[in-house]
């Protein structure tokens, strides 16, 4: 069995507007191993957001293939795709995307509610994860009662609750001050190393990539270069 948790093979994405063809991605290929802490970097309009949507199975490539945990994602459709996404992928967003009416514990439990897991086990798993991320004393606080860094930790816990193969983090430090941002990046790196989860961070901020194992540079829809540390 291959050691790659993510393999992107000759992926292109073409959009059409009338007779105009826009090639958002052009024959992009790379791989990430289990436990890699990786970054996808590029300026605005480079294609990194399109690539993120394809990696997250939100969109499909026009050509090429994305393999997650060895499975070709183009062959998974409908309800099976939603189930696959919930089990294999975790998502962290710049805006946290927490539900203000729910406390930290309930926010983390949410992805488990589509699984046949009783409430007691859901609560215990969410509590263990939040405690591991340093929020054991903040379980019953709502997002508005937490700092930005704490909210992002809750979002990371939510992303991890289903034991995903890959966590996709889209500009995870974009709404944080420098200190909180550094703490979140260090936490993502720790998770990748200790739990053997592949963490892929999309960013335009090169400073956040200093601890990454691999950096993919995207420009004008093409793979500009790949740096392995």
HELIX and SHEET records of a PDB file:
HELIX    1   1 UNK A   48  UNK A   55  1                                   8    
HELIX    2   2 UNK A   73  UNK A   75  5                                   3    
HELIX    3   3 UNK A   78  UNK A   88  1                                  11    
HELIX    4   4 UNK A  104  UNK A  109  1                                   6    
HELIX    5   5 UNK A  110  UNK A  114  5                                   5    
HELIX    6   6 UNK A  119  UNK A  132  1                                  14    
HELIX    7   7 UNK A  143  UNK A  145  5                                   3    
HELIX    8   8 UNK A  148  UNK A  160  1                                  13    
HELIX    9   9 UNK A  178  UNK A  195  1                                  18    
HELIX   10  10 UNK A  206  UNK A  209  5                                   4    
SHEET    1   A 4 UNK A  20  UNK A  33  0                                        
SHEET    2   A 4 UNK A   4  UNK A  17 -1                                        
SHEET    3   A 4 UNK A  63  UNK A  68 -1                                        
SHEET    4   A 4 UNK A  71  UNK A  72 -1                                        
SHEET    1   B 6 UNK A  89  UNK A  93  0                                        
SHEET    2   B 6 UNK A 166  UNK A 170  1                                        
SHEET    3   B 6 UNK A 198  UNK A 203  1                                        
SHEET    4   B 6 UNK A  37  UNK A  41  1                                        
SHEET    5   B 6 UNK A 214  UNK A 219  1                                        
SHEET    6   B 6 UNK A 222  UNK A 228 -1                                        
END                                                                             
